Each structure stands twice: as C-alpha cells, then as structure tokens.
Amino acid sequence: MARVCQVTGKRPVTGNKVSHSNIKTRRRFLPNLQKKKYFLAEENKWITLKLSSEAIRTINKNGLYNVVKEMRASGAKI
C-alpha cells in the first residue's frame, strides 16, 4: 500500500539533504501516517484507515461520518 493519507491525500515529497559541508543529495520527506481503526456507528461496522496526523485531527473536529461521506463523494471506496 502506498504512503498516502486516505483523507488529505498527503504523499511523500522530495527535497535536499544538506550536509555540514553544504553538499546536497536528494531525499524523501515522508508523511506522518498512522493506521487507525474507527467504529462507524451509522453503519454499525469497523473501518481501518491510513491517516496522517492532520487527518486524525480533522476527524476529531468534524466527526467520522462527515469525513467518510466526503471521501465517498470524491470517489474513495470505504
């Protein structure tokens, strides 16, 4: 499975690793992804999502059902 957040769409970005002598080499910045299991009470089932820490905060703020509804409207299969 790819390193992509299912809610926000965050994915790895690239940049430079800069040494003390200012030599630049390419590197990847990975998103802070967590596997989280939620109980979706409206459908009476458990769902497992791969989320960034920002997406976990979004779910806490807006509610799981609203976030899942938006994901399904955008075409995600849950």
Secondary structure, 3 states (H helix, E strand, C coil): CCCCCCCCCCCCEEEEEECCCCCEEEEEECCCEEEEEEEECCCCEEEEEEEEHHHHHHHHHHCHHHHHHHHHHCCCCC
